[in-house]
């Protein structure tokens, strides 16, 4: 079978199993049957073993290099085994020396202690291993659920697109049928007029060439018919469709969605606090929501001190990227954004966000400008979205934003290092 063994060992095995030199035995490795007399020497392997023995160091042979005696004593200071002659030499004078049996016993005790300690770690390892298996299974289930959710979402979108495509094409077919029907009606109307005109021309020609005193009345009738004749143009079909389908900019929508998903990785939960101790704002217990304490009409809003409605976040950011969202649903006016330390508070205030543009008085919202440290977006008059444009003058431009879909949630993203504040219509 090709397996090799020490001759003494394989012979002893055969003798222990009661097999004589003429009988059969089994290979200890593969249980292949062999006859004892058929064993043959593996001379290449024997040569390798011989060379290994010759090249073994004295330490490997457990003999002292200097004295050629067995290494029976351990020197603690030098951390090695020595012979008795070495132990009595000046080199190891004053060193702590122990017989090999004592060292072996101490090692056995330490190994026993280490074994107990390591065995106690085994259950912990098994628990961690089981926890990892459970976590792996949980993540697999989670990923599978998420995969199914994503597939369902895209399938729903495809179904919506297919349904919308079918509806738009059906509408186009209806328009086509209506246009073609109208053209058929116009063609029939024109054909009837053409026939009438042909008959009238024929009658006039007949009266011209075949008229006489007896046919004067017929001539008068034909003249009256020709005078009443007018070409009635058929209903003109507009060349453009009444409603033209606008293909959605899906790539643009996906790009915006990608940008929103990217910044949402930096989500933080902003906790709220009123600016003033005496405030008309009530903060919820979780510091996530705010409500006004007193109800009042917007007509009287200019009589109030707006600082009583200011709310700031607890967090102070001095580096990094952060994103949070604000619920502005069912609000007719709001201003939100980021505040940093004002750079110049001596500039003259000017009008800014106002609820009633007809009110001619200094606007308390004029302080929410970049020159005073505010980067904000706001809603006024229920549908006008405004933002300040930073300017070196005291009167920054107020830009009107076009937002086709009124937002119910506004996402705010702060990139401190880039010094950029971005707003998202979530």
C-alpha positions as CSV (number, residue, x, y, z in Angstrom):
1,X,0.0,0.0,0.0
2,X,3.1,2.3,0.2
3,X,2.9,3.2,3.9
4,X,6.2,3.2,5.8
5,X,6.8,2.2,9.4
6,X,9.7,1.6,11.8
7,X,10.8,-2.1,11.3
8,X,10.7,-2.8,15.1
9,X,7.3,-1.3,15.5
10,X,5.7,-3.1,12.5
11,X,7.3,-6.4,13.7
12,X,6.0,-5.9,17.2
13,X,2.5,-5.2,15.9
14,X,2.6,-8.4,13.9
15,X,3.8,-10.4,17.0
16,X,1.2,-8.7,19.3
17,X,-1.6,-9.7,16.9
18,X,-0.3,-13.3,16.9
19,X,0.7,-13.3,13.3
20,X,3.7,-15.4,12.4
21,X,6.2,-14.4,9.8
22,X,4.4,-16.5,7.2
23,X,0.9,-15.1,8.0
24,X,-1.1,-12.0,7.0
25,X,-1.7,-8.8,8.8
26,X,-3.3,-5.3,8.2
27,X,-1.7,-2.0,7.6
28,X,-2.2,0.2,10.7
29,X,-3.1,3.1,8.4
30,X,-5.4,1.8,5.7
31,X,-6.0,-1.8,6.9
32,X,-4.8,-3.2,3.7
33,X,-3.8,-6.9,4.0
34,X,-0.1,-7.8,3.6
35,X,2.1,-10.8,4.2
36,X,4.9,-10.3,6.7
37,X,7.5,-11.9,4.4
38,X,6.5,-9.3,1.7
39,X,7.7,-6.3,3.7
40,X,10.6,-4.5,2.1
41,X,13.0,-1.7,3.3
42,X,12.3,1.9,2.4
43,X,15.9,2.9,1.9
44,X,15.4,6.5,0.8
45,X,13.4,7.2,4.0
46,X,16.0,5.4,6.1
47,X,18.7,7.7,4.6
48,X,16.7,10.8,5.4
49,X,16.2,9.6,9.0
50,X,20.0,9.0,9.3
51,X,20.8,12.5,8.1
52,X,18.4,14.1,10.5
53,X,19.9,12.2,13.4
54,X,23.4,13.3,12.3
55,X,22.4,16.9,12.0
56,X,20.5,17.1,15.3
57,X,22.0,19.6,17.8
58,X,23.2,18.5,21.2
59,X,20.2,20.2,22.8
60,X,17.9,18.2,20.6
61,X,19.7,15.1,21.7
62,X,19.3,16.4,25.3
63,X,23.1,16.3,25.9
64,X,25.2,19.1,27.3
65,X,27.3,20.8,24.6
66,X,30.3,21.2,26.9
67,X,30.3,18.0,28.9
68,X,28.2,15.6,26.8
69,X,26.0,14.6,29.7
70,X,22.3,14.5,30.0
71,X,20.5,17.8,30.8
72,X,18.8,17.0,34.1
73,X,18.8,20.4,35.8
74,X,17.0,23.7,35.0
75,X,18.6,27.1,35.7
76,X,15.8,29.6,36.4
77,X,18.0,32.7,35.8
78,X,19.2,31.5,32.4
79,X,15.9,29.8,31.6
80,X,17.6,26.7,30.2
81,X,18.4,23.1,31.0
82,X,22.0,22.2,32.1
83,X,24.0,19.2,33.3
84,X,25.3,18.5,36.8
85,X,28.8,19.8,35.9
86,X,27.4,23.1,34.6
87,X,25.3,23.5,37.8
88,X,28.5,23.3,39.9
89,X,30.4,25.8,37.6
90,X,31.0,29.5,38.4
91,X,28.8,30.4,35.5
92,X,25.7,29.3,37.4
93,X,26.9,30.1,40.9
94,X,24.2,31.5,43.0
95,X,21.5,30.7,40.4
96,X,18.3,29.0,41.4
97,X,18.5,25.5,40.0
98,X,15.9,22.7,40.0
99,X,15.9,19.1,39.0
100,X,14.0,18.4,35.8
101,X,11.4,16.4,37.8
102,X,10.6,19.4,40.0
103,X,10.3,21.7,36.9
104,X,8.1,19.1,35.2
105,X,5.9,18.9,38.3
106,X,5.6,22.7,38.5
107,X,4.8,22.9,34.8
108,X,2.2,20.2,35.2
109,X,0.5,22.2,38.0
110,X,0.6,25.5,36.0
111,X,-0.7,23.7,33.0
112,X,-3.6,22.3,35.1
113,X,-4.4,25.8,36.3
114,X,-4.2,27.1,32.8
115,X,-6.4,24.3,31.6
116,X,-9.1,25.0,34.2
117,X,-9.0,28.7,33.2
118,X,-9.2,28.0,29.5
119,X,-12.0,25.4,30.0
120,X,-14.0,28.1,31.7
121,X,-13.6,30.2,28.6
122,X,-15.0,27.5,26.4
123,X,-18.7,28.0,27.4
124,X,-18.2,31.8,26.8
125,X,-16.7,31.0,23.4
126,X,-19.6,28.7,22.6
127,X,-22.1,31.3,23.7
128,X,-20.4,33.9,21.5
129,X,-20.3,31.4,18.6
130,X,-24.0,30.7,19.1
131,X,-24.7,34.5,19.3
132,X,-22.8,35.0,16.1
133,X,-24.8,32.2,14.4
134,X,-28.0,33.7,15.6
135,X,-26.9,37.2,14.5
136,X,-25.9,35.7,11.1
137,X,-29.3,34.0,10.7
138,X,-31.0,37.2,11.8
139,X,-29.1,39.3,9.3
140,X,-29.8,36.8,6.6
141,X,-33.5,37.0,7.4
142,X,-33.3,40.8,7.6
143,X,-31.5,41.0,4.3
144,X,-33.9,38.7,2.7
145,X,-36.8,40.8,4.0
146,X,-35.1,43.9,2.8
147,X,-34.4,42.3,-0.6
148,X,-38.1,41.4,-0.9
149,X,-39.1,44.9,0.2
150,X,-36.8,46.4,-2.4
151,X,-38.1,44.1,-5.2
152,X,-41.7,44.8,-4.2
153,X,-41.0,48.5,-4.2
154,X,-39.5,48.4,-7.7
155,X,-42.2,46.1,-8.9
156,X,-44.8,48.4,-7.6
157,X,-43.1,51.3,-9.4
158,X,-43.0,49.3,-12.6
159,X,-46.7,48.4,-12.1
160,X,-47.4,52.1,-11.5
161,X,-45.5,53.0,-14.6
162,X,-47.2,50.3,-16.7
163,X,-50.6,51.5,-15.4
164,X,-49.8,55.1,-16.2
165,X,-48.4,54.1,-19.6
166,X,-51.6,52.2,-20.3
167,X,-53.8,55.1,-19.1
168,X,-51.9,57.7,-21.2
169,X,-51.8,55.5,-24.3
170,X,-55.6,54.9,-23.9
171,X,-56.2,58.6,-23.6
172,X,-54.1,59.1,-26.7
173,X,-56.1,56.5,-28.6
174,X,-59.3,58.2,-27.5
175,X,-58.0,61.5,-28.8
176,X,-56.9,59.8,-32.0
177,X,-60.4,58.4,-32.5
178,X,-62.0,61.7,-31.8
179,X,-59.7,63.6,-34.2
180,X,-60.2,61.0,-37.0
181,X,-63.9,61.0,-36.5
182,X,-64.0,64.8,-36.7
183,X,-61.9,64.6,-39.9
184,X,-64.3,62.1,-41.4
185,X,-67.3,64.4,-40.5
186,X,-65.4,67.3,-42.0
187,X,-64.6,65.3,-45.2
188,X,-68.4,64.3,-45.5
189,X,-69.5,67.9,-45.0
190,X,-67.0,69.1,-47.7
191,X,-68.1,66.3,-50.1
192,X,-71.8,67.4,-49.8
193,X,-70.9,71.0,-50.4
194,X,-68.8,70.0,-53.3
195,X,-71.8,68.1,-54.8
196,X,-74.1,71.1,-54.3
197,X,-71.6,73.4,-55.9
198,X,-71.2,71.1,-58.9
199,X,-75.0,71.0,-59.3
200,X,-75.3,74.8,-59.0
201,X,-72.6,75.4,-61.6
202,X,-74.3,72.9,-64.0
203,X,-77.6,74.7,-63.6
204,X,-76.1,78.1,-64.2
205,X,-74.3,76.9,-67.3
206,X,-77.6,75.4,-68.5
207,X,-79.5,78.6,-68.0
208,X,-76.8,80.6,-69.8
209,X,-76.8,78.6,-72.9
210,X,-80.4,77.5,-73.0
211,X,-82.2,80.4,-71.6
212,X,-85.3,82.0,-73.2
213,X,-88.2,84.2,-72.3
214,X,-90.1,81.2,-71.0
215,X,-87.3,80.3,-68.6
216,X,-86.8,83.7,-66.9
217,X,-88.2,82.4,-63.7
218,X,-85.8,79.5,-63.6
219,X,-82.9,81.9,-64.2
220,X,-84.1,84.0,-61.3
221,X,-84.2,81.0,-59.0
222,X,-80.7,79.9,-60.1
223,X,-79.4,83.4,-59.4
224,X,-80.9,83.4,-55.9
225,X,-79.3,80.0,-55.2
226,X,-75.9,81.3,-56.4
227,X,-76.2,84.4,-54.2
228,X,-77.0,82.3,-51.1
229,X,-74.2,80.0,-51.8
230,X,-71.2,80.3,-49.3
231,X,-68.5,77.8,-48.6
232,X,-68.8,76.5,-45.1
233,X,-65.4,75.4,-43.8
234,X,-65.5,72.2,-41.8
235,X,-64.5,72.3,-38.1
236,X,-60.8,72.7,-38.0
237,X,-59.0,70.1,-35.9
238,X,-56.2,71.6,-33.8
239,X,-52.8,70.3,-34.8
240,X,-51.7,70.1,-31.2
241,X,-53.2,67.8,-28.6
242,X,-55.2,69.4,-25.9
243,X,-53.2,67.7,-23.2
244,X,-49.6,66.7,-23.9
245,X,-48.1,64.0,-21.7
246,X,-44.9,65.1,-19.9
247,X,-42.5,62.3,-19.3
248,X,-41.3,62.4,-15.6
249,X,-37.6,63.1,-15.1
250,X,-37.0,59.8,-13.4
251,X,-33.2,60.2,-13.6
252,X,-33.5,63.6,-11.9
253,X,-35.8,62.2,-9.3
254,X,-33.4,59.3,-8.6
255,X,-30.5,61.7,-8.4
256,X,-32.3,63.7,-5.7
257,X,-33.3,60.5,-3.9
258,X,-29.6,59.4,-4.0
259,X,-28.5,62.7,-2.6
260,X,-31.1,62.5,0.2
261,X,-30.1,58.9,1.0
262,X,-26.5,60.0,1.1
263,X,-27.0,62.8,3.6
264,X,-29.4,60.7,5.8
265,X,-26.4,58.6,6.8
266,X,-25.5,61.6,9.1
267,X,-28.8,61.6,10.9
268,X,-28.9,63.1,14.4
269,X,-31.8,63.6,16.7
270,X,-32.1,67.3,17.5
271,X,-33.4,68.1,21.0
272,X,-35.2,71.4,21.5
273,X,-35.1,74.2,24.0
274,X,-36.8,77.6,24.1
275,X,-34.5,80.6,23.8
276,X,-36.1,82.5,26.6
277,X,-37.1,81.4,30.0
278,X,-40.5,83.0,29.6
279,X,-41.8,81.5,26.3
280,X,-45.0,80.8,24.5
281,X,-43.6,77.5,23.4
282,X,-44.2,74.2,25.2
283,X,-41.5,71.5,24.7
284,X,-42.6,67.9,24.9
285,X,-41.1,65.5,27.5
286,X,-38.9,63.9,24.9
287,X,-37.7,67.4,23.8
288,X,-38.6,66.5,20.2
289,X,-41.9,68.4,19.7
290,X,-43.1,71.9,20.4
291,X,-46.5,73.5,20.6
292,X,-47.8,77.1,21.3
293,X,-49.2,77.6,24.8
294,X,-51.8,80.2,23.6
295,X,-53.9,80.2,20.5
296,X,-54.1,83.4,18.6
297,X,-54.9,84.7,15.1
298,X,-52.3,85.7,12.7
299,X,-53.9,89.1,12.5
300,X,-52.5,89.8,15.9
301,X,-49.2,88.1,15.4
302,X,-47.3,91.4,15.0
303,X,-48.4,92.5,18.4
304,X,-46.4,89.7,19.9
305,X,-42.8,89.4,20.8
306,X,-41.5,86.8,18.3
307,X,-38.5,86.0,20.5
308,X,-41.0,84.2,22.7
309,X,-41.5,81.7,19.9
310,X,-37.8,81.0,19.2
311,X,-36.7,77.4,19.6
312,X,-33.1,76.2,19.3
313,X,-31.5,72.8,19.3
314,X,-29.4,71.7,22.3
315,X,-26.6,70.4,20.1
316,X,-23.7,72.6,19.2
317,X,-21.7,71.5,16.2
318,X,-18.1,72.5,15.6
319,X,-17.1,70.0,13.0
320,X,-18.4,67.1,10.9
321,X,-21.7,66.5,8.9
322,X,-25.2,66.4,10.4
323,X,-28.7,65.8,9.1
324,X,-32.1,66.1,10.8
325,X,-35.7,66.5,9.7
326,X,-38.5,68.9,10.8
327,X,-42.2,68.2,10.5
328,X,-43.9,71.3,9.0
329,X,-47.1,69.7,7.9
330,X,-50.3,71.7,8.3
331,X,-48.3,74.9,9.0
332,X,-49.1,78.1,7.2
333,X,-45.9,79.9,8.2
334,X,-42.5,78.8,9.6
335,X,-38.8,79.5,9.5
336,X,-36.1,76.9,10.2
337,X,-32.4,76.4,9.5
338,X,-29.0,76.8,11.1
339,X,-27.6,79.5,13.3
340,X,-24.0,80.4,13.9
341,X,-22.3,83.2,15.8
342,X,-23.2,86.5,14.2
343,X,-20.3,88.2,12.4
344,X,-21.6,91.7,12.5
345,X,-24.6,92.8,14.7
346,X,-24.2,96.6,14.0
347,X,-25.6,96.5,10.5
348,X,-28.9,98.2,9.9
349,X,-31.9,95.8,10.0
350,X,-34.1,95.5,6.9
351,X,-37.3,93.8,6.0
352,X,-37.1,90.1,5.5
353,X,-39.7,87.3,6.1
354,X,-43.1,88.8,6.7
355,X,-46.6,87.4,7.1
356,X,-48.4,90.4,5.7
357,X,-46.5,92.4,3.1
358,X,-49.0,95.3,3.5
359,X,-47.9,95.9,7.0
360,X,-45.5,98.9,6.8
361,X,-43.4,98.5,10.0
362,X,-40.0,96.9,11.0
363,X,-40.3,93.2,10.7
364,X,-39.1,91.1,13.6
365,X,-38.1,88.4,11.2
366,X,-35.5,90.7,9.7
367,X,-32.9,89.3,12.0
368,X,-33.0,85.8,10.3
369,X,-30.4,86.8,7.7
370,X,-26.9,85.5,6.9
371,X,-25.4,88.7,8.1
372,X,-26.7,87.9,11.6
373,X,-25.6,84.3,11.5
374,X,-28.9,82.6,10.2
375,X,-29.1,80.3,7.2
376,X,-32.8,79.6,6.9
377,X,-35.7,78.7,4.7
378,X,-39.2,79.9,5.4
379,X,-42.9,79.7,4.4
380,X,-45.2,82.7,4.4
381,X,-48.7,83.3,3.2
382,X,-49.3,79.6,3.1
383,X,-47.6,79.1,-0.3
384,X,-44.6,81.4,-0.6
385,X,-41.3,79.8,0.1
386,X,-38.5,82.3,0.7
387,X,-34.7,82.2,1.4
388,X,-32.2,84.9,2.0
389,X,-29.2,85.3,-0.4
390,X,-26.1,86.2,1.4
391,X,-24.9,89.7,0.5
392,X,-22.3,92.2,1.6
393,X,-24.9,94.9,1.8
394,X,-27.4,95.4,4.6
395,X,-30.3,94.4,2.4
396,X,-29.8,90.8,1.1
397,X,-32.0,89.6,-1.7
398,X,-35.0,87.5,-0.8
399,X,-35.3,84.6,-3.2
400,X,-38.6,83.0,-3.9
401,X,-38.3,79.2,-4.3
402,X,-40.5,77.2,-6.6
403,X,-41.6,74.0,-4.8
404,X,-44.1,72.1,-6.9
405,X,-45.0,69.7,-4.1
406,X,-45.6,71.4,-0.7
407,X,-43.3,69.8,1.8
408,X,-44.6,68.1,4.9
409,X,-41.1,67.4,6.2
410,X,-38.0,69.5,5.6
411,X,-34.5,67.8,5.8
412,X,-31.6,70.0,6.9
413,X,-28.0,69.0,6.2
414,X,-25.0,70.8,7.7
415,X,-21.6,70.2,6.2
416,X,-19.4,72.1,8.7
417,X,-16.1,71.8,6.9
418,X,-17.6,72.8,3.5
419,X,-19.6,75.6,5.2
420,X,-22.8,74.5,3.4
421,X,-26.4,74.2,4.6
422,X,-28.7,72.2,2.4
423,X,-32.5,71.8,2.6
424,X,-34.5,68.8,1.2
425,X,-38.2,68.5,0.5
426,X,-38.4,65.0,2.0
